[in-house]
Each structure stands twice: as structure tokens, then as C-alpha cells.
Amino acid sequence: ACRSAASPSASDGGAIDVHHHHIPPFYLEQYRDRIAGVRGGGLSQAWLSWTPDKAVEAMDAAGVATAVLSLTSPGVWFGDAVAARRTARQVNEYAAGLGAKYRSRFGLFAVLPLPDQEGSLKEIEYALDVLKADGIGLMTSYGDKWLGNPAYDGVFEELNRRKAVVFVHPTAPLCCRSLMPDVAPMIAEVPQDTARAITNMLFTGTFARWRDIRFIFTHAGGTMPMMVGRMKQYGPSNLASLATHGVEQ
């Protein structure tokens, strides 16, 4: 479980992987059916066979010194706030434990029980102050509310105060999980939800209000690159005030 002499390190040029999902065994056991239902098409072998030892082997082969762990879609929210709080804490403590056991091979973007704001604020405090997480991991949407919704302002205000790193991963929103019954949402909807979230956050002034949050969006922004021109052409009249450094920035 320790770093070997052949393992890469950040000091000798090893990469830091900020998009690296872990699958805690208790999380998979408890929510397997619900996870499969949200993702569509069943669970891949990667989901079913993930272990920290296999992750370290893959990291060594790819020259990755440290992987920052995050939970992928659908996260921990399945409609029960108490269960979501409990699972978020378990997942975050599990990942922090891996960071200690594997001698800095793993960092942590802590999961929150959003849309439960009170529980999320408590988990931000615990994750950043006690577990010393590297940042917070969010989904692009919860239910049918994207991250620019005012319902999340309390969470973003606290993350902005802390100048936190926020890693945003897409999920399949409620509206669009069965638009094409023969196409799993992982194929078409998950990549698109990153672009939806970025557009929503830009047009609602979320980025402008919370300037001290350092956002990381996955998958090169999903379909966002091809939408930039359309945003400029068809966006709101006050777009310049919402994106003071330009849409590309």
C-alpha cells in the first residue's frame, strides 16, 4: 500500500489526475439498483471491479503521481436527506482514508448531499476543515435544477468565502433520462449536461457573483466548445456584464 521506488511523484514530473472516480464498496452495495437506473444500460465492469490497488497500478502505468478522487454520477442524492448526509460522510471518510493509507497517492473532491443545503454546509465544513479535502465535487444538476439556481446560493457563498476548488461532473437530469428509450443517457445526456450547467451558471450570473471559486468542468466542457459562438450571438443582452472576461474565459 506504500509508494514504491518506481512510482511517479509530482516532484519528478508525475501527473495529477483531477478526474478520477472511486467506487466505495458500501456505496455500490447499497445503491447498485438506483445507480444503474439513473445511468441506464447497467453498470460497466469498471464500476463492478474498482479497487484502490487496481487504481494505483493504472496510475503507475500512466505516470500519474496523485489522483484526486471524486464520486461520479449519480452521487449520493436519491430523495432522502438523512440517507444522503450519511452516505456523503461515509464516502468522504473512505476516500480520505485511502489518501492516508496510500501515502498521498489519492486526494479528495468531497461529495455533498445536495440539494440538501444545510447538510451540504455541514459537510463542506467537515470535509475541508477535518478531512483536509482538496476541494468539493458537485453534479451539474440535482433533479431539474442546475447549479445556477438560487436554491444553491448558500452553498456557493460558503465555497466562495473559502476560495474552494469545485470539481463539476455531469449527470443525467430528470427531464432527459428517457427522451430516447433505446439510447442510454450516459451516451447523449451526460456530456450535454455539462454544457447546460455552464450556460445556466453564466446566464444567471453565478460565475460573476462567486468569483473566488475555482471551477473545474470535466470532459472539455462537454458540448460547450461548439456552443460558444451561439452564446455570443443569441445570449442575453447583458452577457458582457455576466462574462466580464469574455465567454471563452
Disulfide bonds with the S-S distance in Angstrom:
Cys175-Cys176 2.41
